[in-house]
Amino acid sequence: MEGDFRDSEGDFRDSEGYSIVGGRCSLCNEPDFLPSKCCFCQALFCQLHADPQEHDCQKVPDKLGMQATVCSSCQETVRWESPASTEDEALERHRQQCKGSPAAKDLCPAPRCHTELGLLNVVTCGVCLQRVCTTHRFEDSHPCG
């Protein structure tokens, strides 16, 4: 972009001083309409270099905190404290107690309803205290008793 420059605040401006949407990647200098700002070094990066590891960020703290991944066997979330351990070490500890298959899903107890009960579609009946889907939340629509 010929004639582009940064003002004293670091914003891109054209030769007449008007603000230009977007910015340039601090690593490859490619223009980007929606650049990402690194939360550690505060520099702008394109999508390819936005991750701190991709631009070798020097301001990443030694201790990043809690990390998580999903076990490929049982689909449970495996957490570990970084840098106290690695993902491989956490998965190895998890495999010692891993059930090997995903846990059974809670289903709505209403007849012929196979709705999986999750965080957003479950109601506890005030009469029988069963967990049911939102479709069968009324006492006359599920086996209440």
C-alpha positions in Angstrom: 0.0 0.0 0.0 2.0 2.9 -1.3 1.7 6.1 0.7 0.6 4.3 3.9 2.3 5.2 7.2 1.7 4.9 10.9 0.9 7.9 13.0 2.3 8.6 16.5 -0.2 6.2 18.0 0.7 3.3 15.7 -2.5 3.5 13.6 -2.3 3.1 9.8 -3.1 6.3 7.9 -3.2 7.0 4.2 -1.2 9.9 2.7 -4.1 12.3 3.5 -4.2 11.2 7.2 -7.4 9.1 7.0 -7.4 5.9 9.1 -7.0 2.6 7.2 -8.9 -0.4 8.5 -6.7 -3.3 9.4 -2.9 -3.4 9.8 0.2 -5.3 8.8 1.6 -8.4 10.4 4.6 -7.6 12.6 6.4 -10.7 11.3 5.7 -11.1 7.6 4.5 -7.5 7.0 1.5 -8.7 5.0 -1.6 -6.5 5.2 -4.4 -8.0 7.2 -8.0 -6.7 7.4 -8.5 -8.1 10.9 -5.1 -8.5 12.5 -4.8 -10.2 15.9 -3.0 -8.5 18.8 -0.7 -10.8 20.8 -1.8 -10.7 24.5 1.8 -10.9 25.6 3.8 -8.6 23.3 0.9 -6.5 22.1 2.1 -6.6 18.4 -0.3 -7.2 15.5 -0.1 -10.4 13.5 -1.9 -12.1 10.6 -3.8 -15.3 11.2 -0.8 -17.4 10.4 1.4 -15.7 13.0 -1.2 -14.8 15.7 -0.3 -17.7 18.0 2.6 -16.7 20.3 4.5 -19.9 19.3 4.2 -18.9 15.6 6.0 -15.6 16.1 8.4 -16.8 18.8 7.0 -14.3 21.3 9.7 -13.4 23.8 7.2 -12.1 26.4 5.3 -15.4 27.0 5.6 -16.1 30.7 7.2 -19.4 31.9 4.0 -20.5 33.6 1.0 -20.4 31.3 -1.4 -22.0 33.8 -4.0 -24.7 33.2 -4.1 -26.5 29.9 -6.6 -29.1 28.6 -7.1 -31.7 25.9 -9.7 -34.5 25.2 -8.9 -38.2 25.6 -9.5 -39.9 22.3 -10.8 -43.1 24.0 -13.3 -41.9 26.6 -13.9 -38.3 25.4 -13.2 -36.9 28.9 -11.4 -33.6 29.4 -7.9 -34.1 30.6 -6.3 -31.1 32.4 -2.8 -30.4 33.4 -0.8 -27.5 34.9 1.7 -26.1 32.4 4.8 -26.1 32.6 4.7 -28.6 35.5 3.9 -31.3 33.0 3.2 -31.8 29.3 0.1 -33.0 27.4 1.7 -36.4 26.9 2.4 -36.8 30.6 -1.2 -35.8 31.5 -2.6 -38.2 29.0 -0.4 -41.0 30.3 -1.6 -40.4 33.9 -5.2 -40.4 32.6 -4.8 -43.7 30.7 -4.1 -45.5 34.0 -7.7 -44.8 35.0 -9.4 -44.4 31.6 -12.6 -46.3 31.1 -11.8 -46.8 27.4 -15.2 -45.7 26.2 -17.3 -42.6 26.6 -19.5 -42.5 29.6 -23.2 -43.3 29.1 -25.2 -40.2 28.2 -28.3 -39.2 30.3 -31.4 -39.5 28.2 -34.8 -38.1 28.9 -37.0 -40.7 30.7 -40.2 -39.8 28.7 -41.4 -42.7 26.6 -39.9 -42.7 23.0 -37.8 -39.7 23.8 -34.2 -40.2 23.0 -33.1 -36.6 23.7 -29.6 -36.4 25.3 -29.7 -34.2 28.4 -27.1 -31.5 28.4 -26.5 -28.2 30.1 -29.1 -26.1 28.2 -31.9 -28.5 27.6 -32.5 -30.1 31.0 -35.2 -29.3 33.6 -35.6 -31.0 37.0 -39.3 -31.8 37.6 -40.5 -30.1 40.8 -42.8 -33.0 41.7 -40.7 -36.2 41.0 -37.3 -34.5 40.8 -36.4 -36.4 37.6 -34.2 -34.7 35.1 -36.1 -34.4 31.8 -35.7 -32.5 28.5 -37.4 -29.1 28.1 -40.1 -30.7 25.8 -41.2 -33.0 28.6 -40.9 -30.6 31.5 -44.6 -30.7 32.5 -45.8 -33.4 34.9 -48.3 -34.9 32.3 -45.6 -35.3 29.6 -43.2 -37.6 31.5 -43.6 -40.6 33.9 -44.0 -38.4 37.0 -44.4 -40.3 40.2 
